[in-house]
């Protein structure tokens, strides 16, 4: 039986820089306040991991590289140059079609650092803006303000960056439909090629989680949050952006190719402290702490956990992540990965969800309906309930 996961070499690379200027109140990512951290030693450890990784699974053509965090742009210009030199040493970044993205925080991107990024091969920047309301920004623990956003975007344009995105959030404490609308006004005025707009999730091990359980987190109610999402979709559509994934909107040709690799359930290298990877049908997560990661990289790959994804689990993953794309999932892609037709494995579930009005069956596959788009988690969960053995 075909299982392309076992032999496909990743064409996508994720690299984690775990340092931040501060920890935001909602953040559960593997990140650490920069002050006093052994940054150069971390970069050395990262190089050791990359070297061992590409020796074990040599890369072919690389389509996308994504540097996340943390806040990668807290690296000093010389550290940024060192980091990008490491990346270029082990991955071919010369392809004219490569998408090389880096996350950035407004206020951490002066012209010198941006120039180092551009010269090092970065050609796409994703700014973590979250809101254009300064009071809301302070309330969620962000240390930038709207002036920092405008200045950072101008700095990026001045050194030649054109492919830029910003992240926004909705469902924040004390946020209203009116303040969300005002943020969209400011965001769309920038006329960027890409916007990512996520709903707040209260995660464990965050300040917001503590406040939530003390009834001290004044979140919008479910109906108001839904109205925000509907407003976001309407405003972005009217401004000429395609909603190509539940939380992502782009001008034609500017969709995030790296994130699309995740949604298509493709394999990818995952490098750095706490990073996740998916290679040859196995998922791994790296050691999370900075010093333990550095120490762990000295003699072997710095793994915290590594496990095989069963064929059945991979099929479920394919459906759940693929249905986040508004184009939906295609039987041809499913057959290419698994050598079976999608209906043979999930036909009953697809028809059940179609009957509920949550899926639309289209030529060659299926996708979320308008109602399903609002109830995505309910749809995704259905693909975990099949009892059929798919070995």
C-alpha positions as a printed NumPy array, in Angstrom:
array([[  0.   ,   0.   ,   0.   ],
       [  1.315,   3.429,  -0.956],
       [  2.428,   5.651,   1.91 ],
       [  4.283,   8.583,   0.392],
       [  5.036,  10.014,   3.838],
       [  7.725,   7.389,   4.367],
       [  9.862,   8.457,   1.436],
       [  9.053,  12.109,   0.751],
       [ 11.871,  14.493,   1.631],
       [ 10.637,  17.728,   3.258],
       [ 10.553,  20.812,   1.087],
       [  9.646,  23.081,   4.011],
       [ 11.804,  24.201,   6.943],
       [ 10.67 ,  25.643,  10.28 ],
       [ 13.318,  27.198,  12.564],
       [ 12.555,  28.397,  16.087],
       [ 14.185,  31.413,  17.732],
       [ 12.801,  31.271,  21.294],
       [ 13.731,  34.746,  22.583],
       [ 11.331,  37.629,  23.287],
       [ 11.555,  41.059,  24.832],
       [  8.744,  40.032,  27.191],
       [  6.085,  37.33 ,  27.597],
       [  2.614,  38.323,  26.371],
       [ -0.32 ,  37.474,  28.615],
       [ -1.88 ,  35.011,  26.128],
       [  1.293,  33.331,  24.859],
       [  2.01 ,  29.646,  25.477],
       [  4.703,  29.344,  22.797],
       [  8.136,  28.096,  23.777],
       [  9.674,  31.524,  24.389],
       [ 11.913,  33.139,  26.987],
       [ 12.686,  36.733,  27.903],
       [ 15.897,  37.684,  26.092],
       [ 17.807,  39.37 ,  28.917],
       [ 20.734,  37.243,  30.079],
       [ 20.155,  34.427,  27.583],
       [ 23.112,  32.703,  25.849],
       [ 22.03 ,  33.719,  22.349],
       [ 25.262,  32.937,  20.505],
       [ 25.576,  29.574,  22.232],
       [ 21.986,  28.866,  21.152],
       [ 22.842,  29.671,  17.539],
       [ 25.839,  27.325,  17.756],
       [ 23.562,  24.581,  19.098],
       [ 21.068,  25.261,  16.329],
       [ 23.825,  24.792,  13.762],
       [ 24.769,  21.46 ,  15.328],
       [ 21.154,  20.296,  15.105],
       [ 20.802,  21.444,  11.49 ],
       [ 24.055,  19.734,  10.518],
       [ 22.971,  16.405,  12.032],
       [ 19.477,  16.732,  10.561],
       [ 20.556,  17.287,   6.963],
       [ 23.131,  14.498,   7.274],
       [ 20.389,  12.094,   8.382],
       [ 17.812,  13.318,   5.818],
       [ 19.537,  15.33 ,   3.086],
       [ 17.309,  18.098,   1.722],
       [ 16.351,  18.285,  -1.899],
       [ 14.736,  21.414,  -3.251],
       [ 13.464,  23.704,  -0.493],
       [ 10.296,  25.659,  -1.263],
       [  9.771,  27.506,   2.024],
       [ 11.675,  28.491,   5.157],
       [  9.835,  30.007,   8.099],
       [ 11.593,  31.488,  11.118],
       [  9.282,  31.806,  14.113],
       [  9.467,  32.304,  17.839],
       [  9.578,  33.923,  20.186],
       [ 10.534,  37.009,  18.254],
       [ 13.371,  36.279,  15.817],
       [ 13.952,  39.983,  15.24 ],
       [ 15.224,  40.483,  18.795],
       [ 18.524,  39.121,  17.46 ],
       [ 21.13 ,  41.869,  17.109],
       [ 22.249,  42.631,  13.537],
       [ 25.465,  40.6  ,  13.909],
       [ 23.529,  37.699,  15.453],
       [ 21.003,  37.916,  12.628],
       [ 23.819,  37.731,  10.086],
       [ 25.296,  34.714,  11.869],
       [ 21.934,  32.96 ,  11.989],
       [ 21.168,  33.554,   8.311],
       [ 24.674,  32.432,   7.352],
       [ 23.992,  29.138,   9.158],
       [ 20.719,  28.693,   7.26 ],
       [ 22.389,  29.346,   3.896],
       [ 25.157,  26.858,   4.71 ],
       [ 22.79 ,  23.896,   5.007],
       [ 19.791,  24.823,   2.841],
       [ 19.793,  26.113,  -0.715],
       [ 18.311,  29.605,  -0.533],
       [ 19.265,  30.626,  -4.064],
       [ 16.05 ,  29.528,  -5.758],
       [ 14.168,  32.507,  -7.09 ],
       [ 10.889,  30.87 ,  -6.05 ],
       [ 11.866,  30.302,  -2.385],
       [  9.532,  31.834,   0.191],
       [ 11.727,  32.799,   3.165],
       [  9.575,  34.212,   5.962],
       [ 10.484,  35.638,   9.335],
       [  8.229,  36.691,  12.196],
       [  8.873,  40.147,  13.596],
       [  7.627,  42.299,  16.425],
       [  6.987,  45.989,  15.716],
       [  9.702,  48.036,  17.35 ],
       [ 12.409,  45.368,  16.918],
       [ 13.147,  46.041,  13.244],
       [ 15.408,  48.997,  12.557],
       [ 16.854,  49.569,   9.09 ],
       [ 20.199,  47.907,   9.888],
       [ 18.59 ,  44.687,  11.055],
       [ 16.141,  44.632,   8.149],
       [ 19.024,  45.103,   5.727],
       [ 20.809,  42.128,   7.309],
       [ 17.622,  40.086,   6.896],
       [ 17.207,  41.04 ,   3.263],
       [ 20.843,  40.379,   2.408],
       [ 20.552,  37.028,   4.198],
       [ 17.74 ,  35.889,   1.927],
       [ 14.571,  36.746,   3.88 ],
       [ 11.892,  37.916,   1.444],
       [  8.71 ,  37.845,   3.529],
       [  8.004,  39.371,   6.968],
       [  5.079,  38.635,   9.265],
       [  4.562,  41.342,  11.892],
       [  2.78 ,  40.472,  15.152],
       [  0.537,  43.543,  15.409],
       [ -2.555,  41.998,  17.112],
       [ -4.49 ,  45.286,  17.361],
       [ -4.405,  48.967,  16.42 ],
       [ -5.874,  49.903,  19.8  ],
       [ -3.068,  50.93 ,  22.173],
       [ -5.153,  50.269,  25.266],
       [ -5.924,  46.75 ,  24.108],
       [ -2.258,  46.167,  23.276],
       [ -1.234,  47.109,  26.809],
       [ -3.98 ,  44.874,  28.195],
       [ -2.637,  41.776,  26.444],
       [  0.985,  42.431,  27.408],
       [  2.326,  43.764,  24.116],
       [  5.054,  46.372,  24.509],
       [  4.721,  47.992,  21.083],
       [  2.204,  50.653,  20.092],
       [  0.635,  51.614,  16.79 ],
       [  3.394,  54.117,  16.008],
       [  5.889,  51.241,  16.202],
       [  3.809,  49.349,  13.643],
       [  3.816,  52.158,  11.09 ],
       [  7.515,  52.833,  11.643],
       [  8.452,  49.139,  11.298],
       [  6.491,  48.764,   8.069],
       [  8.077,  51.905,   6.667],
       [ 11.547,  50.652,   7.619],
       [ 10.828,  47.356,   5.866],
       [  9.629,  49.086,   2.718],
       [ 12.663,  51.36 ,   2.734],
       [ 15.059,  48.419,   2.375],
       [ 12.973,  46.76 ,  -0.323],
       [ 10.513,  44.385,   1.38 ],
       [  7.184,  44.15 ,  -0.434],
       [  5.811,  40.786,   0.726],
       [  4.571,  41.572,   4.239],
       [  1.793,  40.304,   6.469],
       [  0.404,  41.303,   9.84 ],
       [ -1.241,  39.171,  12.513],
       [ -4.351,  40.491,  14.231],
       [ -6.465,  38.996,  17.008],
       [-10.148,  39.122,  17.914],
       [-12.076,  38.048,  20.978],
       [ -9.619,  39.924,  23.213],
       [-10.518,  41.111,  26.729],
       [-12.588,  44.33 ,  26.561],
       [-12.587,  44.217,  22.764],
       [-15.864,  45.22 ,  21.112],
       [-17.254,  45.001,  17.609],
       [-16.559,  48.72 ,  17.257],
       [-12.893,  48.491,  18.306],
       [-12.439,  45.476,  16.006],
       [-13.896,  47.484,  13.142],
       [-11.539,  50.385,  13.887],
       [ -8.557,  48.003,  13.867],
       [ -9.668,  46.652,  10.483],
       [ -9.903,  50.23 ,   9.188],
       [ -6.267,  50.845,  10.117],
       [ -5.067,  47.453,   8.901],
       [ -6.719,  47.712,   5.49 ],
       [ -5.466,  51.258,   5.028],
       [ -1.971,  49.732,   4.864],
       [ -2.919,  47.751,   1.723],
       [ -0.673,  44.819,   2.617],
       [ -0.742,  41.651,   0.508],
       [ -1.6  ,  39.325,   3.416],
       [ -3.451,  39.366,   6.756],
       [ -3.724,  36.634,   9.409],
       [ -6.553,  37.188,  11.892],
       [ -6.91 ,  34.743,  14.781],
       [ -9.376,  34.349,  17.613],
       [ -7.955,  34.402,  21.129],
       [ -7.577,  30.999,  22.733],
       [ -6.983,  30.932,  26.471],
       [ -4.144,  28.455,  26.841],
       [ -2.803,  26.774,  29.963],
       [  0.338,  28.173,  31.581],
       [ -0.495,  31.753,  30.612],
       [ -1.487,  34.755,  32.691],
       [ -4.827,  34.848,  30.853],
       [ -5.524,  31.261,  31.917],
       [ -4.973,  32.208,  35.56 ],
       [ -7.198,  35.278,  35.247],
       [ -9.889,  33.308,  33.413],
       [-10.206,  30.825,  36.263],
       [-10.46 ,  33.702,  38.71 ],
       [-13.266,  35.231,  36.625],
       [-11.035,  38.25 ,  36.036],
       [-10.777,  38.059,  32.248],
       [-13.503,  40.222,  30.628],
       [-13.855,  38.376,  27.319],
       [-16.533,  39.194,  24.717],
       [-19.428,  36.73 ,  24.762],
       [-19.686,  34.045,  22.09 ],
       [-22.207,  35.951,  20.003],
       [-20.082,  39.103,  19.897],
       [-16.998,  37.068,  18.991],
       [-18.964,  35.444,  16.161],
       [-20.035,  38.883,  14.945],
       [-16.381,  39.937,  14.92 ],
       [-15.473,  36.949,  12.744],
       [-18.326,  37.667,  10.343],
       [-17.252,  41.308,  10.175],
       [-13.646,  40.317,   9.469],
       [-14.673,  38.035,   6.606],
       [-16.97 ,  40.664,   5.109],
       [-14.482,  43.527,   5.368],
       [-11.565,  41.56 ,   3.899],
       [-13.679,  40.198,   1.054],
       [-14.962,  43.664,   0.191],
       [-11.373,  44.941,   0.181],
       [-10.406,  42.364,  -2.445],
       [ -8.753,  39.695,  -0.293],
       [ -9.392,  35.982,  -0.711],
       [-10.025,  34.035,   2.474],
       [ -7.968,  31.001,   1.502],
       [ -7.86 ,  29.501,   5.016],
       [-10.078,  30.003,   8.061],
       [ -7.831,  32.689,   9.573],
       [ -5.866,  33.892,   6.526],
       [ -6.584,  36.39 ,   3.755],
       [ -4.403,  37.289,   0.783],
       [ -4.153,  39.08 ,  -2.517],
       [ -3.783,  36.654,  -5.405],
       [ -0.355,  35.027,  -5.349],
       [  0.505,  36.075,  -1.786],
       [ -0.893,  33.095,   0.13 ],
       [  1.538,  31.745,   2.757],
       [  3.173,  28.81 ,   1.026],
       [  4.811,  27.645,   4.244],
       [  1.603,  27.41 ,   6.235],
       [ -0.073,  25.82 ,   3.224],
       [  2.46 ,  22.98 ,   3.524],
       [  1.115,  22.3  ,   7.031],
       [ -2.504,  22.437,   5.852],
       [ -1.719,  20.008,   3.036],
       [ -0.17 ,  17.649,   5.61 ],
       [  3.237,  17.748,   3.941],
       [  6.425,  16.849,   5.786],
       [  8.76 ,  19.55 ,   7.137],
       [ 12.005,  19.953,   9.052],
       [ 11.48 ,  21.374,  12.562],
       [ 14.605,  22.905,  14.11 ],
       [ 15.351,  24.741,  17.347],
       [ 14.28 ,  24.561,  20.988],
       [ 10.75 ,  23.19 ,  21.298],
       [ 10.301,  22.931,  17.532],
       [  8.058,  20.267,  16.029],
       [  8.97 ,  18.403,  12.843],
       [  7.385,  15.788,  10.58 ],
       [  9.809,  13.701,   8.521],
       [  9.357,  10.262,   6.886],
       [  6.125,   9.602,   8.773],
       [  7.543,  10.476,  12.197],
       [  6.795,  13.526,  14.305],
       [  9.217,  14.915,  16.839],
       [  9.362,  17.697,  19.395],
       [ 12.677,  19.101,  20.553],
       [ 13.885,  19.821,  24.084],
       [ 12.296,  23.115,  25.139],
       [ 14.589,  24.819,  27.652],
       [ 17.429,  26.936,  26.271],
       [ 20.331,  25.429,  28.219],
       [ 18.976,  21.859,  28.071],
       [ 18.605,  22.274,  24.295],
       [ 22.164,  23.562,  24.001],
       [ 23.486,  20.692,  26.118],
       [ 21.38 ,  18.117,  24.281],
       [ 22.675,  19.211,  20.897],
       [ 26.304,  18.507,  21.78 ],
       [ 26.175,  14.76 ,  21.215],
       [ 22.946,  13.974,  19.337],
       [ 19.73 ,  15.422,  17.989],
       [ 18.098,  17.34 ,  20.897],
       [ 14.843,  15.388,  20.962],
       [ 12.262,  15.544,  23.74 ],
       [  9.975,  13.036,  22.031],
       [  9.747,  11.233,  18.705],
       [  7.028,   8.89 ,  17.486],
       [  5.65 ,   7.32 ,  14.357],
       [  2.362,   8.648,  13.022],
       [  0.232,   5.665,  12.052],
       [ -1.316,   5.502,   8.618],
       [ -4.764,   6.002,  10.15 ],
       [ -3.653,   9.033,  12.18 ],
       [ -2.047,  10.552,   9.091],
       [ -5.298,  10.171,   7.166],
       [ -7.216,  11.89 ,   9.959],
       [ -4.63 ,  14.67 ,  10.077],
       [ -4.962,  15.109,   6.31 ],
       [ -8.703,  15.719,   6.644],
       [ -8.579,  17.94 ,   9.724],
       [ -5.83 ,  20.298,   8.601],
       [ -6.828,  20.209,   4.939],
       [-10.376,  21.3  ,   5.64 ],
       [ -9.012,  24.518,   7.146],
       [ -8.344,  25.56 ,   3.552],
       [-11.431,  27.029,   1.94 ],
       [-10.698,  25.075,  -1.248],
       [-11.08 ,  21.99 ,   0.934],
       [ -9.465,  18.59 ,   0.462],
       [ -8.949,  16.836,  -2.862],
       [ -9.252,  13.135,  -3.487],
       [ -6.272,  13.286,  -5.845],
       [ -4.041,  14.609,  -3.028],
       [ -5.361,  11.953,  -0.628],
       [ -4.704,   9.198,  -3.181],
       [ -1.206,  10.548,  -3.873],
       [ -0.304,  10.301,  -0.191],
       [ -2.09 ,   7.068,   0.746],
       [ -2.955,   5.165,  -2.433],
       [ -6.657,   5.045,  -1.514],
       [ -9.714,   7.085,  -2.347],
       [-10.955,   9.481,   0.301],
       [-14.518,   8.146,   0.101],
       [-13.348,   4.608,   0.787],
       [-11.973,   5.734,   4.141],
       [-14.165,   8.664,   5.187],
       [-17.222,   8.447,   2.954],
       [-19.682,   7.899,   5.813],
       [-18.322,  10.855,   7.775],
       [-18.356,  13.131,   4.731],
       [-21.964,  12.268,   3.957],
       [-23.002,  12.7  ,   7.59 ],
       [-21.444,  16.18 ,   7.699],
       [-22.971,  17.004,   4.331],
       [-26.358,  16.04 ,   5.735],
       [-25.834,  18.451,   8.628],
       [-25.011,  21.22 ,   6.176],
       [-21.421,  21.504,   7.403],
       [-19.613,  20.169,   4.307],
       [-20.078,  20.797,   0.616],
       [-19.14 ,  17.945,  -1.682],
       [-17.459,  19.35 ,  -4.793],
       [-15.951,  17.757,  -7.859],
       [-12.942,  15.78 ,  -6.678],
       [-13.296,  16.479,  -2.95 ],
       [-15.113,  18.381,  -0.227],
       [-14.869,  21.656,   1.668],
       [-16.416,  23.463,   4.594],
       [-19.822,  24.984,   3.876],
       [-20.6  ,  28.533,   4.993],
       [-22.061,  27.082,   8.191],
       [-19.164,  24.653,   8.561],
       [-16.733,  27.546,   8.398],
       [-18.25 ,  28.848,  11.636],
       [-18.182,  25.403,  13.279],
       [-14.829,  24.144,  12.071],
       [-13.777,  22.393,  15.271],
       [-17.005,  20.399,  15.283],
       [-16.299,  19.274,  11.73 ],
       [-12.675,  18.363,  12.395],
       [-13.568,  16.292,  15.434],
       [-15.858,  14.089,  13.327],
       [-12.842,  12.644,  11.552],
       [-11.578,  11.21 ,  14.835],
       [-14.755,   9.225,  15.451],
       [-14.512,   6.637,  12.634],
       [-14.019,   3.088,  13.82 ],
       [-12.963,   1.742,  10.436],
       [ -9.515,   0.192,  10.319],
       [ -7.42 ,   1.752,   7.577],
       [ -4.206,  -0.2  ,   7.726]])
